Amino acid sequence: MPINILMPALSPTMEKGNLAKWLKKEGDKVKSGDVIAEIETDKATMEVEAVDEGVIAKILVPEGTADVPVNDVIAVLAGDGEDVKAAASSGGAAKAEAKPEPKAEAKTEAPKAPVPAPAAAPAKTGAPQAATAQANGHARVFSSPLARRLAKDAGIELSRITGSGPHGRIVARDVEDAKSGKGLKAPAAAAAGGAVAGAGAPAMSDQQILALYEEGAYESISHDSMRRTIAQRLTAATNSMPTFYLTVDCDLGKLNAAREEINAAAGKDKDGKPLYKLSVNDFVIKAMALALQKVPDANVSWTEAAMLRHKHSDIGVAVALPFGLITPIIRQAERKSLSAISNEMKDLAARAKAKKLKPNEYQGGTSSVSNLGMYGIKDFTAVINPPQSSILAVGTGEDRAIVRNGQIVVASMMSVTLSCDHRAIDGALGAQLITAFKKLIENPVMMVV
């Protein structure tokens, strides 16, 4: 029987992707683990591996095709000993009939139990393969039949389970771990920033907006997938998250001196280049990570069922791209040296700009840092990136007149503003967090003890 290769969901929030390139052509033999295509998501370009062995009988979606919906059939694989022409013919028919089937099921069968994401809801007596495909984008790739049955019996969405099998496949032991909360991701609705129907829609229709401007007086530039995702997530965050802001000014005198001394003492590599070069932002990342450890009740994520208090400080760092914004994450930043954070951040930023980050390198995180100081911005407020509960907006370091010991002196000062999700972090708790950050920035020697 021919095997349909589906457009996979490469992240919990992915709805569409661009089929950037086919690495195999019709008639090529493939085996499990072979890279067959490159898919461009809103954040990165990723490789797709074959799960089954056979011959590519027909490619249904040519390379370069944009906005291919998740679960659409993109190619057909003929199994071992199967007639390739027959497989290609039947596979094409399967693609045409793929979409009406779920609608027919939805009319006759009620969901077993309410779940956060209706698109991923398993039918009461429907085919398990179809339900799994809705949950993770490709049933064959991500879960075993036993795992699907166990997850269905436990009422757990497969998209919330972290797979430990080959190529990230979800196996039975992963479901058992998920029952106790181990490796269990936030529900799809929470991962998408709590988006609801209509979230992100403008107050005015497109037609109303266009009517305000003279035709030919503007250029219409289509949104790419990254820009759409940014708009949807941050609009949802703004609409559903009660947010308050706390601002403090930090004296950078000791930090600048320490940074200059550390950089001067850096060794050289074989090419004569410094092994590291610390920036102010590296100190900010480290200070935020340590502050969250000092105030653990602020190192949290809100869910409707419970508060998730994180053990480590995984700090997302906003990186501006020509086509949008991405926040690669420094994992367990509280445990890393300033030089390690500096080098890791340079690597993540370079791969982010090349769209080569993997989903685990930019998804999740416990808090974030957004630094616009290099643009001369004195202070600003940043929008929290769900499911995080805080983000620190960092302004430029500049000389200001301040009062010290009763005297007016010039000091290098930096304003920072902490945005807090009031559902998870109260005012006093947020004040403790930003105060802990300020102490670390103004006394950088505390970051190495």
Sequence and secondary structure as in RCSB ss.txt:
>XXXX:A:sequence
MPINILMPALSPTMEKGNLAKWLKKEGDKVKSGDVIAEIETDKATMEVEAVDEGVIAKILVPEGTADVPVNDVIA
VLAGDGEDVKAAASSGGAAKAEAKPEPKAEAKTEAPKAPVPAPAAAPAKTGAPQAATAQANGHARVFSSPLARRL
AKDAGIELSRITGSGPHGRIVARDVEDAKSGKGLKAPAAAAAGGAVAGAGAPAMSDQQILALYEEGAYESISHDS
MRRTIAQRLTAATNSMPTFYLTVDCDLGKLNAAREEINAAAGKDKDGKPLYKLSVNDFVIKAMALALQKVPDANV
SWTEAAMLRHKHSDIGVAVALPFGLITPIIRQAERKSLSAISNEMKDLAARAKAKKLKPNEYQGGTSSVSNLGMY
GIKDFTAVINPPQSSILAVGTGEDRAIVRNGQIVVASMMSVTLSCDHRAIDGALGAQLITAFKKLIENPVMMVV
>XXXX:A:secstr
  EEEE    STT  EEEEEEESS TT EE TT EEEEEE SS EEEEE  S EEEEEE S TTEEEEETT EEE
EEE TT  HHHHHHHHHHHHHHTTHHHHHHHHH  BSS  S GGG  BSSS HHHHHHHHHS HHHHB HHHHHH
HHHHT  GGGB   SGGG B HHHHHHHHTTTTB   HHHHTTS  TTTT  SS HHHHHTTS TTSS      H
HHHHHHHHHHHHHHH  EEEEEEEEE HHHHHHHHHHHHT  B TTS BS    HHHHHHHHHHHHHHHSGGGSE
EE SS EEE SS  EEE EEETTEEE  EETTGGGS HHHHHHHHHHHHHHHHTT   GGGTS  SEEEEE GGG
T         TT SEEEEEEEEEEEEEEETTEEEEEEEEEEEEEEETTT  HHHHHHHHHHHHHHHH GGGGG 
